Amino acid sequence: MDPERLWKELMGLKEEIKGLRGEMAKLEQGILVGEGPLQQAIRARGIELHCKDPDDELLFSPEASPEEKASFYELLRHYSFRLFLRDLISKKESFRAEELLRYCSLEAVQRYISFLLKLSIIEVIEEGTFRLLKSSIYSFGPTLEWFIAQMFQREFASPAFYGVRFKDTLSGGDYDVISLWEGLVVYVEIKSSPPRGIERGEIGSFLARITDLLPDIAFFFNDTQLRMKDKIVLMFEEELYKRYGVSGRDKFAVQRLVEELFHINHRMYIVNSRKDVVTNFSLCLRDYLFHQRAEMFPILPPTQII
């Protein structure tokens, strides 16, 4: 056989195999976290899905391989990497490693830069100087939403959508993450800015979206290691008082679960990133199950379990 023809056929087969691998990865993901039940749960609430899972504002390319996305997810579990990315986005047109040392050591920054180069998230302008490839990116928020949706899929084997918009809801706006965990609809509102950048009106919008969606469990997640009690909890108390008056203080009291995790009636949770995001969400989900099941079974309080 003609060598040139053989080479072309081999290249064609290589592309076909690459395409098949991509389709298999999508199929495997669909089997693992099948979206059908979550879509059904949304329809059961009389809400029509308009759009979900936008990829135009994510830091990585939509063409990234499943392995690359998995590696990116694992790095996002580290708070220092998330802070590094926020810093990088603010300097996206041109930056050097030495300019990104607010939250990381030089060694860590160099390691992160090397990783982002491999994923084609950044490129070299000149020796030692880089820029973000997606110049339209202005916020870390959408990538953080993707990360939390991935957390539900990977850690809790639960289907999840991010960047969700519905048709004709009273509250409007985006629902950052919606998941179906243990057959229950979970809604997560996500804030990537520190508490000082969050206003009380955002708490009101969160509560309004809960009224529209009627989730079983709701989270207000602020990606910070700062205290929640100083501002976020106070704004929740003020907003609940505005809506329900004095009686609401008892009916919807904001109580500490543990450290900087808070709950309202063991169904609505205020969460930050202190220690670990996955651990914090796990604690809250377990708390929900404990208090729901305690009414049906003689379960000992956690402090009495040996």
N, C-alpha and C positions, 0 to 999 in steps of 0.2 A: 504493500500500500504506500501511496505517496506520503512522505513524512509530513509535508505541510498540511495535507488533508487530515492525517491522523492527529496532528496537533490541534487543529480546529475542532475536531470531534471531541478530543479530550477536554478542551476548554469549554465546549458546550455542555458536556456531561458534568463538569465541575460546577457550572452555573445552575444546572438543574438540581444537583445535589444540594447546593446552597439554598435554593428556593424551597426544596422539600424539607430541609431542616427547619427553616423558618416556619413553614406551615405546621410541622409536627410540634414545634415549640408552642405555637398558638393553640393547637388542639389540646396539648397536655395542660396548658394553663386553663383552658376552658373546662376541662374535665375536673381539675383540681378545685377551682373556685366558681363553678358554673353560675353564670349571671342570671339564668332564668328565674330561680326562686326570688332573687332580690327584685327583679323587674315585676314579678307577680305581686310581691308585698307592697310595692309602690302603687301599682294599679289598684290594689285592694283598698287603698286609702283615697281613691277617687282622684288621683293626680296623674297628669300625663307628662311623661318625660320629654323634654325638648332637646337637651344635649348633655353629654357627659365626657369625661376623660379627654379634655383638650390637650394636645401635645405641642402647640405652637409656642407656649411660654415656658416649656420645660428646658432645663439647662442642657440636657443631652439630646442627641438626634433621635427622631422616631425610628430610624434605621438601626439603632444600637441593638446588638445581639442580646438574647436572653442572659448570656453569661456576663456581658458588660453591665446590663441593668442590675443583675444580682450583686455584682461587685460594687456598683454605685450605691445600692441600697445598704449594703453592709457598712460602707463608710459613713453614710448618712446617719447611722445609729450613734455615731460619735458626735457629741455636742460641739466639740472643738471644730470638727469639719463643717458643721452647719454654720457656725459663726464665721469661719474662714470664707465660706461661699458668700455670705452676706457682704463681707468686707470686699471680696473680689468683685461682686456685681457693682458696688459703688465706684470701683476704679476700672470698670470693664474695658475702656478704650485703650488703656496702657497701664501696666503695672509691673513691678519687679518684686521678687521674693521678699526683699528687705522692707517693702512697704506694707506687708501683710502679717506683721508680727504682733498685732494687738491682742490676739487670743491664742496664738500658737508659737512654738519655738521655730527657729529657722529650719531645723532638721525636718520638723513636721510639715512646714510650708513647702519645702522642696519636694518632699514625698507626695504631697497633695498635687502640686503642679505637675509632677511626672505622671501621675495617674490621669489628670485631666487632659494632658497632651495625648496619652494613649487612646482616650475616648473621643478625641477630636472635639473637646468642649472649649479648649483654648488653642491658640496658635502662637508661634514665635514671630515677633515683629523684627527684632534684631537680637543679638546675643544678650541673654539675660532679661529681655523685655518681652512681655506677652500681652495678649488681648483676648477678650471673650469672642468666640466666633459668632454667636447669636447676639448681635448688637442691639436687637429689639428688646432683650431681657432687661427689665427695670426692677424686678422684685423677686425675692426668693420664695414668695408665697406659693405660687403654683407647684414648684418642685417639692415644697414641704407637704402640700396636699397629696401629691403623688406618693411621697414617702409614707404618710399615715395610711393611705389606702393599701399600699403594699404591705404595711405592717399587719393589717387585718388579714390579708390574703396569705402571707407567708407564715406568720406566727400563730394565727388563730384559725387558719383554713376557712376563712369567711369571704364570700364575694364582696367586693367593695367598688364603688364609683367615686371619682373625685371631680371637682369642678362642675357639679350638677346644676342644671337649670330646668325648671318646670314651666309648663304653660299655665298662665292665668291663676297664679297663686296670689293671695292678698299681700303677703309680705314681700314677694319678689326677691331678686338677688340670687347669689350663688349659695348652694349648699356645699360646703367644702368637701366633706366626705360622708357618704352613706354606706353602711354595711349591713349585712344580714348575718348575725352571730347567734348560734344556738336557736335559729328560727325567729330571732328578735331583731327588729329594725333599730340600728344604732346611728345616731347623727352626731357628727363631730364638727364644731366650729373651730377654726384654726387661726391663731394670731402669731405672726412671726416677729412682730415688733415688741420691744420691752413694754411693761405695764404702763409706763408714762405716755406711750403713744396710743393707748386704747381709751376711747371715750365711752361714757355711759350709754350713748345712743346705740353703740354696737352691742351692748348687752340687751337692750330693748329689741333690736333686730333679731338677735339670737332667740329670744323668747317668742317673738312673733313667728319665726320659722318653725319652731317647735309646735305651735298651735296649728300651722298649716300641715306639717308632715305627720304629726302624732307618732313620734318614735317611741319605742319602749324604753330606751336609754339615750341620754344626751350628754355630750362632753363639750366643755369650753376649754380648749387646750391652748395655753400660751407657751411658746417655745422659749422659755427663759428659766434660769435658775434663781431668779430673784423671788422674794416673798410674795405670796398671793394675798395674804391678809391685809397688807398695807394699802392696796388700792383696788384690786380686782374684786375681792370679797366685799369690800365696802360698797362698790358700785352695784353689785348684785343685790345687796341689802337695800340700797336706795331705790333701785328699779322695782324690786318686789314690793316695797312699801308704797311706791307711787301707784302700782297696779292694784294692790289688795288691801292697803291701809294697815292699821294696827294688827288686825287679825292675821294678816299674812306673815307677821313676824314669827308666830308660832306654827302656823300651817306650813310655811315654806322657809323654815329656819335654815340658814347656811351653817353647817357644822363641820368641824374638822374630822376627817377620816384618819389620817396619819400624816404627821409633818406638814408639808405644803399641799396636800391633797384634801379637798373639801367636797361635801355632798349636800344635796337637798333631797330629803326623803329617800335616800339611797337609790335614786333614779337619775338625778342630774349631778354631774361631777365637774368640778373645777380642777384642772390638772396643769402642772408645769413640768419642766424637764429635769428637775433636780434628781440626781442619781441616774435614772435611766427611763426613757420614754416607754419602752415595751413593758418594763416592770411596773411602772405607774398605771398604765392602762390595765394590766393584768390584775393588779390589786383592786381597782375599781370594779372590774367585771366580776371578780370573785365576790366582792362585797355585795353587788347587786344580787347574785345568785344566792348567797347566804341568807339575805333578808327576805327574798321571795320564798325560798324553800323552808325557812324556819317556821313559817306559818302552817306548813303541811307536815313537817317531820320534827321529831324531838332532837334538834341539832344543838350541840353544845356551843357556847360562845367560843370564838377562836382562841381566847386566852386559856380556855380549859381543855382544849384538845391536846392529847399527849402524842 
